[in-house]
Amino acid sequence: MRRVGFLLKVRPDKIEEYKARHKTVWPEMLDALRRTGWHNYSLFMRDDGLLFGYLQTPEDFQAALAGMSKEEINVKWQEFMAPFFENLMGAHADQSMVELEEVFHLD
């Protein structure tokens, strides 16, 4: 499994609503994530809205993203969540994730 970390930025005025929406992620979206290789997926957020995401995938991150891009439910979810993010410049959040380089892992 490959470990992936990424960053996004949630608008400060939308942080609480963003958290609330993630308490009720649509079951179809959860199924699509699992089906396309997103495992052990977690989101962490600082008080200022900086969001760190972590997942494990059997392929590289681009393959995991490509798998989700083919899922109709993902398009709906990305549209639903778009107002929460800063600096998307017309793209969806999943097209704006900044992948981080892994520099250490304790096995």
N, C-alpha and C positions, 0 to 999 in steps of 0.2 A: 504494500500500500504506500502510496505517496502522500506525504503530509503537505498541506497547502495553507498558507496564511494570506489574508488580504485585508485591505483597508477601504473604507468608504466614510462619508461624512454625513450624518443626519443633521438636519436643521435644528438648532437649539429650541425653537418654539414648537417643534413636533416630537421631541424626545419621548414624552409620556405617552402620547398616542401611538408612536412607533412600538414602544414596549407592549402596550395593550394589544395591538394587532398581532404581535408575535405570540401571545397567549392562546390565540385561536387561529393558527395557520390552517388554511383549508386542507382537509384530508387528501384531496386530489393532488395538491401541491406537494405534500409530504410523500405521497406515493411516487410522484414523478422524480423527486430528488433521489429517493432510494433506488428507483429503477435505472437512473442514469449515472449511478456510481458515487453519489454524495453520501459518505458515511461519517459517523462521529462528528456531525456538523454542529458547530456552536457559534454563537455571536456574543461578543463582549463590547460594552460601550463605556466610554469615559463620560463624565458629567457634561463636557462641552459638545458631545455628539460624535466624537471620533469613534468609529465602529471598527472593531477587529473581528474578522471571521476566520474560523479554522475548520478544516475538513480533511478527511482522508479519502482518497480515490484510487482505484486500481490503475487508472491511466493518468496522464498529465492533466493539469487544470484546464487547459484549452479543450481537451476532449470532454471533460465533465461539463464545461460551459456549452460546448457544441451540442451535447446530448440534451441539455435543458432547453436550448434554443428551438429544438424541434417539438417541444411539448406545448400544446395549445394552452394548457393551464398556466404555464410560465408566462406567456404573453399577457394573460389577464392579470396575474399577480404583479408583474412588473408595472403595468399601467396603474393598478390599484395602489402600489407603494411609491410610485415616482414622486409625488409631492413631498415626500419626507426627506429627500436627499438634496444636498448642495452640489453645485458644479457638475451636473450631468450633461449640460449643453445639448439637450435634445435626445440624448441616449438613455437607455434603461440602465438601472443600477448594475445589473449583471454584465453590462457592456463597459462599465466604468470602474470595475474592481481593480485596485492596484495590488498585484501579487507581490508578496514579500519574499525575499531570499532567505531560506533556512540556513542559519549559520551554526547552529548547535542543536543536538538532540541527544538526550540521555536515554539509552535503551535499557 
